[in-house]
Amino acid sequence: MIAIGGAIGTGLFLGAGVSLQKAGPGLALSYAVAGVFAFFVVRALGELVVHRPSSGSFVSYARELLGESGAYVVGWMYVLNWSTTGMADITACALYVHYWQAFTSVPQWLLAFIALAVVLTVNLISVRMFGETEFWFAIIKVTAITAFLLVGVWLLIAGQPIGGETPGWHVISANGGFFPKGIVACISILQSVVFAYAAVELVGITAGETAEPRRIVPKAVNSVMWRIAIFYVGSVVLLTLLLPWTDYSGNESPFVTVFSKLGMPAAGGIMNLVVLTAALSSLNSGLYSTGRILRSMAAAGSAPRFTGVMSRHHVPYGGILLTAGVALLGVGFNAWLPGEAFEIVTNVAALGIICTWGTIMICHLEFVRRARRGELERPAFRLFFSPVTELATLAFLLFVIVEMGVNGGTIGRWTVALIVPITAALVLGWKTRLRG
């Protein structure tokens, strides 16, 4: 359930509204294209996990296949990813809570802080508490998105008007067609789409704490393709068939918009509670995964020693607290730039995701190379068409970074420019580690 629910989070429930504003129905194509490469990444990681399960996941494989410097870079970029994703999640939580009139007067930054405090507490209690919480979060998310799809299909078939609009293909054609802002607009939001797929790699991290990873991981990995097709592509197509894409906004989940316009305020409130759960779930997963990654790095001397400290309940609380501390900066963003906070942090998070995915594919290329030399044996569960698949994925990820700088506006250009200070910080940290 963690694997199934992992990719259903803030990127879909809130990010889809922002992306629909920018690209219209063509967002479905962006999700489909990026989804194929996301599947390649998780399939490659799945093969590595089946070969050698490890709670250190891709950091552990980078250490084995690329050396400690590779593990160092991907580990810290992953922490950057989830720290900034945590900022996006608490921003989303605050926006969702503002949906209810009783909370509209509460400052956005305060709601963001409360969300972080609640999820941090859950993570620090025990691994079992995380697992139980995330299991139920996943059930709620999957049930809700499935319910939306069923209700949406029924509304489509029955021709039930929504907010005065009769659903159908004419809703798309009457509002500029599938690409109302051109194909370039669909390309320019790819970083947001990549962010939406963040957490698919969680299957590799949770495998290290699973009883039978070699049996469970292939099933979980293979489920990624159909959940991308149904939950992402299917949901976006349905959203644009039910209401004009111009009706959606970045301040409210598009799923809440649909139910609210049905004339059923209670349904909108229930869906808003669901998407709030999804944001909390994403934050929950981020704290869990970075805690394990930092512990693996601390054991090799690539992270501060305190991040490797375990509690008596086997919780790496040092790493979790470090990630939460960085995510706390999101509270400041919500106080300073409440309108732009979500877009800024999702762009920065996308850099971390791209680095993580790229490293996984590079590790897999080295893994296959060693297998061909007879140094190790590939498992039966494999990434197909290697090395073409890995190289195509790396080319796609590089294209997303270039596109972010060219068509991403001011925020996109500043995000790409951050690569320079991030690289400098990594180099300085690595040299400091060597001296230490």
C-alpha positions as CSV (number, residue, x, y, z in Angstrom):
1,M,0.0,0.0,0.0
2,I,2.9,2.4,0.7
3,A,4.2,1.7,-2.9
4,I,0.7,2.2,-4.4
5,G,0.1,5.4,-2.4
6,G,3.6,6.7,-2.7
7,A,3.1,8.6,-6.0
8,I,-0.4,9.9,-5.2
9,G,0.4,13.0,-3.2
10,T,0.7,16.8,-3.3
11,G,1.9,16.8,-6.9
12,L,-1.3,15.3,-8.2
13,F,-3.9,16.6,-5.7
14,L,-2.7,20.3,-5.7
15,G,0.0,20.5,-8.4
16,A,-2.5,19.3,-11.1
17,G,-4.5,22.5,-10.5
18,V,-1.5,24.8,-11.1
19,S,-0.4,22.7,-14.2
20,L,-3.9,22.8,-15.7
21,Q,-3.8,26.6,-15.4
22,K,-0.6,26.6,-17.4
23,A,-1.1,23.9,-20.0
24,G,-4.7,22.9,-20.1
25,P,-5.8,19.3,-21.1
26,G,-2.4,18.7,-22.6
27,L,-1.2,18.1,-19.1
28,A,-2.3,14.5,-19.6
29,L,0.3,14.0,-22.3
30,S,3.0,15.5,-20.0
31,Y,2.0,13.0,-17.3
32,A,2.1,10.1,-19.8
33,V,5.5,10.9,-21.1
34,A,7.1,11.6,-17.7
35,G,5.3,8.5,-16.3
36,V,7.0,6.2,-18.8
37,F,10.4,7.4,-17.6
38,A,9.4,7.2,-13.9
39,F,8.5,3.6,-14.5
40,F,11.9,2.9,-16.1
41,V,13.6,4.4,-13.0
42,V,11.6,2.4,-10.5
43,R,12.1,-0.8,-12.6
44,A,15.8,-0.2,-12.6
45,L,15.8,0.3,-8.8
46,G,13.6,-2.7,-8.4
47,E,16.2,-4.9,-10.1
48,L,18.9,-3.6,-7.8
49,V,16.7,-4.2,-4.7
50,V,15.9,-7.7,-5.8
51,H,19.7,-8.3,-6.3
52,R,20.6,-7.0,-2.9
53,P,17.9,-5.5,-0.5
54,S,19.1,-2.6,1.6
55,S,17.3,0.1,3.6
56,G,20.0,2.4,2.3
57,S,18.5,1.9,-1.1
58,F,20.0,3.8,-4.0
59,V,22.6,5.4,-1.7
60,S,23.8,2.0,-0.8
61,Y,23.9,0.9,-4.5
62,A,25.7,4.2,-5.5
63,R,28.3,3.4,-2.8
64,E,28.8,-0.1,-4.2
65,L,28.8,0.7,-7.9
66,L,30.0,4.3,-8.1
67,G,32.1,4.8,-5.0
68,E,31.6,6.8,-1.8
69,S,31.5,10.1,-3.8
70,G,28.5,9.0,-5.8
71,A,26.7,7.9,-2.6
72,Y,27.5,11.3,-1.1
73,V,26.1,13.3,-3.9
74,V,22.9,11.4,-4.5
75,G,22.3,11.1,-0.7
76,W,22.5,14.8,-0.1
77,M,20.5,15.7,-3.3
78,Y,17.8,13.3,-2.0
79,V,17.8,15.1,1.3
80,L,17.4,18.4,-0.6
81,N,14.6,16.9,-2.6
82,W,12.6,15.7,0.4
83,S,13.4,18.8,2.5
84,T,12.0,21.1,-0.1
85,T,9.2,18.6,-0.9
86,G,8.4,18.9,2.9
87,M,8.1,22.6,2.4
88,A,5.7,22.0,-0.5
89,D,3.7,19.6,1.6
90,I,3.2,21.9,4.6
91,T,2.4,24.7,2.2
92,A,-0.3,22.5,0.6
93,C,-1.6,21.6,4.1
94,A,-2.0,25.3,4.9
95,L,-3.8,26.0,1.6
96,Y,-6.2,23.0,2.1
97,V,-7.1,24.0,5.7
98,H,-7.9,27.5,4.4
99,Y,-10.7,25.9,2.4
100,W,-12.8,25.8,5.6
101,Q,-14.0,29.2,6.6
102,A,-13.3,28.6,10.3
103,F,-9.6,28.6,9.5
104,T,-9.3,31.4,6.9
105,S,-8.2,33.9,9.5
106,V,-5.4,31.6,10.7
107,P,-2.0,32.7,9.2
108,Q,-0.8,30.3,6.5
109,W,2.6,29.9,8.2
110,L,1.1,28.8,11.5
111,L,-1.0,26.1,9.8
112,A,2.2,24.9,7.9
113,F,4.1,24.7,11.3
114,I,1.3,22.7,12.9
115,A,1.3,20.2,10.0
116,L,5.1,19.7,10.3
117,A,4.9,19.2,14.1
118,V,2.2,16.6,13.9
119,V,3.9,14.4,11.2
120,L,7.3,14.8,12.9
121,T,5.8,13.4,16.1
122,V,4.4,10.4,14.3
123,N,7.8,9.6,12.7
124,L,9.7,9.9,15.9
125,I,7.6,7.4,17.8
126,S,8.4,4.2,16.0
127,V,8.8,2.5,12.6
128,R,5.6,0.6,13.3
129,M,3.7,3.9,13.9
130,F,5.0,5.2,10.5
131,G,4.0,2.0,8.7
132,E,0.5,1.9,10.2
133,T,-0.1,5.6,9.6
134,E,1.2,5.5,6.0
135,F,-0.9,2.3,5.3
136,W,-4.1,4.1,6.3
137,F,-3.1,7.3,4.5
138,A,-2.5,5.2,1.3
139,I,-5.9,3.5,1.7
140,I,-7.6,6.9,2.0
141,K,-5.8,8.3,-1.0
142,V,-6.4,5.3,-3.3
143,T,-10.1,5.0,-2.2
144,A,-10.7,8.7,-2.8
145,I,-9.1,8.9,-6.2
146,T,-10.9,5.7,-7.2
147,A,-14.2,7.2,-6.0
148,F,-13.5,10.3,-8.0
149,L,-12.8,8.3,-11.1
150,L,-16.0,6.3,-10.7
151,V,-18.2,9.4,-9.9
152,G,-16.5,11.3,-12.8
153,V,-17.2,8.5,-15.3
154,W,-20.8,8.3,-14.1
155,L,-21.3,12.1,-14.5
156,L,-19.8,11.8,-18.0
157,I,-22.0,8.9,-19.1
158,A,-25.2,10.4,-17.5
159,G,-24.4,13.9,-18.9
160,Q,-25.0,15.3,-15.4
161,P,-24.4,19.1,-15.5
162,I,-21.7,20.5,-13.2
163,G,-21.8,24.1,-12.4
164,G,-24.0,24.7,-15.4
165,E,-21.7,22.8,-17.7
166,T,-22.6,19.5,-19.3
167,P,-19.5,17.2,-19.3
168,G,-18.1,15.7,-22.5
169,W,-15.5,16.1,-25.2
170,H,-17.1,19.4,-26.2
171,V,-15.8,20.9,-22.9
172,I,-12.2,20.5,-24.3
173,S,-13.0,21.5,-27.9
174,A,-14.9,24.6,-26.8
175,N,-12.1,25.8,-24.6
176,G,-9.1,25.9,-27.0
177,G,-8.8,22.1,-27.7
178,F,-6.3,19.7,-26.2
179,F,-3.4,22.2,-26.4
180,P,-5.0,25.6,-25.8
181,K,-1.6,27.2,-25.0
182,G,0.4,25.1,-27.4
183,I,2.7,22.1,-27.1
184,V,5.4,24.3,-25.6
185,A,3.3,24.9,-22.5
186,C,3.1,21.2,-21.9
187,I,6.8,21.0,-22.1
188,S,7.4,23.9,-19.8
189,I,5.6,22.2,-16.9
190,L,7.7,19.0,-17.0
191,Q,9.5,19.9,-13.8
192,S,6.2,20.1,-12.0
193,V,5.2,16.7,-13.5
194,V,8.5,15.1,-12.4
195,F,7.8,16.5,-8.9
196,A,4.4,14.9,-9.0
197,Y,6.0,11.5,-9.5
198,A,8.4,11.9,-6.6
199,A,8.2,9.1,-4.1
200,V,8.0,6.2,-6.6
201,E,11.5,5.4,-5.4
202,L,10.1,4.7,-1.9
203,V,9.5,1.1,-2.9
204,G,13.3,0.7,-2.8
205,I,13.7,2.2,0.6
206,T,10.8,0.4,2.3
207,A,12.0,-2.9,0.8
208,G,14.9,-2.9,3.3
209,E,12.5,-3.2,6.2
210,T,10.2,-5.7,4.5
211,A,10.1,-9.4,5.4
212,E,10.2,-10.7,1.8
213,P,11.5,-8.0,-0.5
214,R,12.4,-10.4,-3.4
215,R,8.8,-11.5,-3.6
216,I,7.1,-8.2,-2.8
217,V,9.2,-5.7,-4.8
218,P,8.5,-7.0,-8.3
219,K,4.7,-6.8,-7.6
220,A,5.0,-3.3,-6.2
221,V,7.2,-2.1,-9.1
222,N,5.0,-3.6,-11.8
223,S,2.0,-1.8,-10.2
224,V,3.6,1.6,-11.0
225,M,2.7,1.6,-14.7
226,W,-1.0,1.0,-14.3
227,R,-1.4,3.4,-11.4
228,I,0.4,6.1,-13.4
229,A,-2.0,5.5,-16.4
230,I,-5.2,5.4,-14.2
231,F,-4.5,7.8,-11.4
232,Y,-2.6,10.5,-13.2
233,V,-3.4,10.4,-16.9
234,G,-6.9,9.2,-16.4
235,S,-7.7,11.8,-13.7
236,V,-6.4,14.7,-15.7
237,V,-8.4,13.7,-18.8
238,L,-11.5,13.2,-16.6
239,L,-11.0,16.6,-14.9
240,T,-10.9,18.4,-18.3
241,L,-14.0,16.5,-19.6
242,L,-16.0,17.5,-16.5
243,L,-15.1,21.2,-16.3
244,P,-13.3,23.7,-18.5
245,W,-9.6,23.8,-17.7
246,T,-9.9,27.5,-16.9
247,D,-12.1,26.6,-13.9
248,Y,-9.2,25.1,-12.0
249,S,-6.7,27.1,-9.9
250,G,-3.5,26.6,-7.9
251,N,-5.2,27.7,-4.7
252,E,-7.5,24.7,-4.5
253,S,-7.3,21.0,-5.4
254,P,-9.0,20.4,-8.8
255,F,-10.8,17.4,-7.3
256,V,-12.3,19.7,-4.6
257,T,-13.3,22.1,-7.4
258,V,-15.3,19.4,-9.2
259,F,-17.2,18.2,-6.1
260,S,-17.9,21.8,-4.9
261,K,-19.5,22.6,-8.2
262,L,-21.7,19.6,-8.0
263,G,-23.8,21.6,-5.5
264,M,-22.7,19.3,-2.7
265,P,-20.5,21.4,-0.3
266,A,-20.1,18.5,2.0
267,A,-18.6,16.4,-0.8
268,G,-16.1,19.2,-1.5
269,G,-15.2,19.3,2.2
270,I,-14.7,15.6,2.4
271,M,-12.5,15.6,-0.7
272,N,-10.5,18.5,0.8
273,L,-9.9,16.4,3.9
274,V,-8.7,13.6,1.7
275,V,-6.2,15.8,-0.2
276,L,-5.0,17.2,3.2
277,T,-4.4,13.6,4.2
278,A,-2.4,13.1,1.0
279,A,-0.1,16.1,1.8
280,L,0.5,14.8,5.3
281,S,1.2,11.3,3.8
282,S,3.9,12.8,1.5
283,L,5.5,14.6,4.4
284,N,5.4,11.5,6.5
285,S,7.1,9.5,3.7
286,G,9.8,12.2,3.2
287,L,10.8,12.2,6.9
288,Y,10.9,8.4,6.9
289,S,13.0,8.0,3.8
290,T,15.6,10.7,4.5
291,G,16.0,9.4,8.0
292,R,17.1,6.0,6.6
293,I,19.2,7.6,3.8
294,L,21.1,9.9,6.3
295,R,21.7,7.0,8.6
296,S,23.3,5.0,5.8
297,M,25.5,8.1,4.9
298,A,26.5,8.7,8.5
299,A,27.7,5.2,8.8
300,A,30.1,5.9,5.9
301,G,31.1,9.3,7.3
302,S,29.3,11.3,4.6
303,A,26.8,12.9,6.9
304,P,27.0,14.3,10.4
305,R,27.4,11.6,13.1
306,F,24.2,12.6,14.9
307,T,22.1,11.7,11.8
308,G,23.0,8.0,12.3
309,V,21.8,7.9,15.9
310,M,19.0,5.4,16.5
311,S,16.3,5.5,19.2
312,R,15.4,2.4,21.2
313,H,12.5,2.0,18.8
314,H,14.9,1.7,15.9
315,V,14.1,5.2,14.6
316,P,17.0,7.2,13.1
317,Y,15.7,10.4,14.8
318,G,18.9,12.4,14.1
319,G,18.3,12.3,10.3
320,I,14.6,12.9,10.7
321,L,15.1,16.0,12.8
322,L,17.6,17.4,10.3
323,T,15.2,17.0,7.4
324,A,12.4,18.5,9.5
325,G,14.7,21.4,10.5
326,V,15.2,22.3,6.8
327,A,11.5,21.8,6.0
328,L,10.9,24.3,8.8
329,L,12.2,27.0,6.4
330,G,8.9,26.4,4.5
331,V,7.1,28.1,7.4
332,G,9.2,31.2,6.6
333,F,8.4,30.9,2.9
334,N,4.7,30.8,3.8
335,A,5.0,33.9,5.9
336,W,7.1,35.8,3.3
337,L,5.8,34.6,-0.1
338,P,2.5,32.8,0.5
339,G,1.5,33.1,-3.1
340,E,4.7,31.7,-4.7
341,A,5.9,29.4,-1.9
342,F,4.5,26.2,-3.5
343,E,6.0,26.8,-7.0
344,I,9.4,27.8,-5.7
345,V,9.9,24.8,-3.5
346,T,8.5,22.3,-6.1
347,N,11.0,23.6,-8.6
348,V,13.9,23.1,-6.2
349,A,12.6,19.7,-5.2
350,A,12.6,18.7,-8.9
351,L,16.3,19.2,-9.0
352,G,16.8,16.7,-6.2
353,I,14.4,14.2,-7.9
354,I,16.2,14.5,-11.2
355,C,19.6,13.9,-9.5
356,T,18.2,10.9,-7.7
357,W,16.6,9.3,-10.7
358,G,19.7,10.0,-12.8
359,T,22.0,8.3,-10.3
360,I,19.7,5.3,-10.1
361,M,20.0,4.9,-13.9
362,I,23.8,5.4,-13.9
363,C,24.1,2.8,-11.1
364,H,22.0,0.4,-13.2
365,L,24.3,1.0,-16.2
366,E,27.3,0.1,-14.1
367,F,25.4,-2.9,-12.6
368,V,24.7,-4.3,-16.1
369,R,28.3,-3.6,-17.2
370,R,29.6,-5.7,-14.3
371,A,27.1,-8.5,-15.0
372,R,28.3,-8.7,-18.6
373,R,31.9,-9.0,-17.3
374,G,30.7,-11.9,-15.2
375,E,31.4,-10.2,-11.9
376,L,27.8,-10.6,-10.7
377,E,24.5,-12.1,-11.9
378,R,21.4,-10.2,-12.8
379,P,18.2,-11.4,-11.2
380,A,15.2,-12.6,-13.3
381,F,13.4,-9.4,-12.6
382,R,15.1,-6.9,-14.9
383,L,15.0,-3.5,-16.6
384,F,14.4,-4.2,-20.2
385,F,16.3,-2.9,-23.3
386,S,19.4,-1.9,-21.4
387,P,21.4,0.3,-22.0
388,V,18.9,2.1,-24.3
389,T,16.4,2.6,-21.6
390,E,18.9,4.1,-19.1
391,L,20.4,6.5,-21.7
392,A,16.9,7.6,-22.9
393,T,15.9,8.4,-19.3
394,L,19.1,10.3,-18.6
395,A,18.5,12.3,-21.8
396,F,15.0,13.1,-20.7
397,L,16.1,14.3,-17.3
398,L,18.8,16.5,-18.8
399,F,16.1,18.0,-21.2
400,V,13.9,18.8,-18.2
401,I,16.7,20.8,-16.6
402,V,17.4,22.7,-19.8
403,E,13.7,23.4,-20.4
404,M,13.3,24.7,-16.8
405,G,15.9,27.3,-17.5
406,V,14.6,28.3,-20.9
407,N,10.8,28.2,-20.4
408,G,10.4,28.2,-16.7
409,G,10.2,31.9,-16.2
410,T,12.0,33.8,-13.5
411,I,11.5,31.0,-10.9
412,G,12.7,28.4,-13.3
413,R,15.8,30.3,-14.2
414,W,16.7,31.0,-10.6
415,T,16.1,27.3,-9.8
416,V,18.6,26.2,-12.5
417,A,21.0,28.9,-11.3
418,L,20.9,27.2,-7.9
419,I,22.8,24.3,-9.4
420,V,26.0,26.3,-9.1
421,P,25.9,27.0,-5.3
422,I,24.5,23.5,-4.7
423,T,27.5,22.0,-6.6
424,A,29.9,24.3,-4.7
425,A,28.3,23.2,-1.3
426,L,28.7,19.5,-2.3
427,V,32.3,19.9,-3.3
428,L,33.1,21.9,-0.1
429,G,31.3,19.3,2.0
430,W,33.2,16.4,0.3
431,K,36.6,18.0,0.8
432,T,35.8,18.7,4.4
433,R,34.8,15.1,4.8
434,L,38.1,13.9,3.3
435,R,40.0,16.2,5.6
436,G,38.0,15.0,8.6
